[in-house]
């Protein structure tokens, strides 16, 4: 079998598998429940990532304030407070 022929059959096989999965998810009750469950999970993960991003921003601000204090201490003066 030539390389092109092997690639063709691999593509056909992959297309059949993907088509079967999509058909199952769209056309069966169990598949629709699975999709619904996955959507809730993805929404939960997205919400958690958003919350994590907020925490990272807050921690970044704290780290920056700490850096300013250390730099001011090294220069022998009081750091200006930003809070």
C-alpha positions as a Markdown table, in Angstrom:
| # | Residue | x | y | z |
|---|---|---|---|---|
| 1 | Unk | 0.0 | 0.0 | 0.0 |
| 2 | Unk | 1.3 | 3.4 | -0.9 |
| 3 | Unk | 1.8 | 6.2 | 1.6 |
| 4 | Unk | -1.1 | 8.2 | 0.1 |
| 5 | Unk | -3.4 | 5.2 | 0.2 |
| 6 | Unk | -2.5 | 4.6 | 3.9 |
| 7 | Unk | -3.2 | 8.3 | 4.7 |
| 8 | Unk | -6.5 | 8.1 | 2.8 |
| 9 | Unk | -7.7 | 5.0 | 4.8 |
| 10 | Unk | -6.5 | 6.6 | 8.1 |
| 11 | Unk | -8.5 | 9.7 | 7.2 |
| 12 | Unk | -11.6 | 7.7 | 6.4 |
| 13 | Unk | -11.3 | 5.7 | 9.6 |
| 14 | Unk | -10.8 | 8.8 | 11.7 |
| 15 | Unk | -13.8 | 10.4 | 10.0 |
| 16 | Unk | -16.0 | 7.4 | 10.7 |
| 17 | Unk | -15.0 | 7.4 | 14.4 |
| 18 | Unk | -15.6 | 11.2 | 14.8 |
| 19 | Unk | -18.9 | 10.9 | 12.9 |
| 20 | Unk | -20.0 | 8.0 | 15.1 |
| 21 | Unk | -19.2 | 9.9 | 18.3 |
| 22 | Unk | -21.0 | 13.1 | 17.1 |
| 23 | Unk | -24.0 | 11.1 | 16.0 |
| 24 | Unk | -24.2 | 9.4 | 19.4 |
| 25 | Unk | -23.9 | 12.7 | 21.2 |
| 26 | Unk | -26.5 | 14.4 | 19.1 |
| 27 | Unk | -29.1 | 11.7 | 18.3 |
| 28 | Unk | -29.3 | 9.6 | 21.5 |
| 29 | Unk | -30.8 | 10.6 | 24.9 |
| 30 | Unk | -27.7 | 9.3 | 26.7 |
| 31 | Unk | -25.5 | 11.4 | 24.4 |
| 32 | Unk | -27.5 | 14.5 | 25.0 |
| 33 | Unk | -27.2 | 14.0 | 28.8 |
| 34 | Unk | -23.5 | 13.5 | 28.3 |
| 35 | Unk | -23.2 | 16.8 | 26.4 |
| 36 | Unk | -25.3 | 18.6 | 29.0 |
| 37 | Unk | -23.1 | 17.3 | 31.8 |
| 38 | Unk | -19.9 | 18.3 | 29.8 |
| 39 | Unk | -21.4 | 21.8 | 29.3 |
| 40 | Unk | -21.9 | 22.2 | 33.0 |
| 41 | Unk | -18.4 | 20.9 | 33.7 |
| 42 | Unk | -16.9 | 23.3 | 31.2 |
| 43 | Unk | -18.9 | 26.2 | 32.7 |
| 44 | Unk | -17.7 | 25.3 | 36.2 |
| 45 | Unk | -14.1 | 25.1 | 35.0 |
| 46 | Unk | -14.4 | 28.5 | 33.2 |
| 47 | Unk | -15.8 | 30.0 | 36.4 |
| 48 | Unk | -13.0 | 28.6 | 38.5 |
| 49 | Unk | -10.4 | 29.9 | 36.0 |
| 50 | Unk | -12.0 | 33.4 | 36.2 |
| 51 | Unk | -11.9 | 33.3 | 40.0 |
| 52 | Unk | -8.2 | 32.1 | 39.9 |
| 53 | Unk | -7.4 | 34.9 | 37.5 |
| 54 | Unk | -8.8 | 37.4 | 40.1 |
| 55 | Unk | -6.7 | 35.8 | 42.9 |
| 56 | Unk | -3.6 | 36.0 | 40.7 |
| 57 | Unk | -4.2 | 39.7 | 40.0 |
| 58 | Unk | -4.6 | 40.3 | 43.8 |
| 59 | Unk | -1.4 | 38.4 | 44.6 |
| 60 | Unk | 0.4 | 40.3 | 41.9 |
| 61 | Unk | -0.6 | 43.5 | 43.6 |
| 62 | Unk | 0.6 | 42.2 | 46.9 |
| 63 | Unk | 3.9 | 41.1 | 45.4 |
| 64 | Unk | 4.4 | 44.5 | 43.8 |
| 65 | Unk | 3.7 | 46.3 | 47.1 |
| 66 | Unk | 6.3 | 44.0 | 48.8 |
| 67 | Unk | 8.8 | 44.8 | 46.1 |
| 68 | Unk | 8.3 | 48.6 | 46.6 |
| 69 | Unk | 8.7 | 48.2 | 50.3 |
| 70 | Unk | 11.9 | 46.2 | 49.9 |
| 71 | Unk | 13.3 | 48.7 | 47.4 |
| 72 | Unk | 12.5 | 51.6 | 49.6 |
| 73 | Unk | 14.1 | 49.8 | 52.6 |
| 74 | Unk | 17.2 | 49.2 | 50.6 |
| 75 | Unk | 17.4 | 52.9 | 49.7 |
| 76 | Unk | 16.9 | 53.8 | 53.4 |
| 77 | Unk | 13.6 | 55.5 | 53.3 |
| 78 | Unk | 10.0 | 54.7 | 54.1 |
| 79 | Unk | 7.9 | 53.2 | 51.3 |
| 80 | Unk | 4.8 | 55.2 | 50.3 |
| 81 | Unk | 1.7 | 53.3 | 51.2 |
| 82 | Unk | -0.7 | 52.6 | 48.4 |
| 83 | Unk | -3.5 | 51.4 | 50.6 |
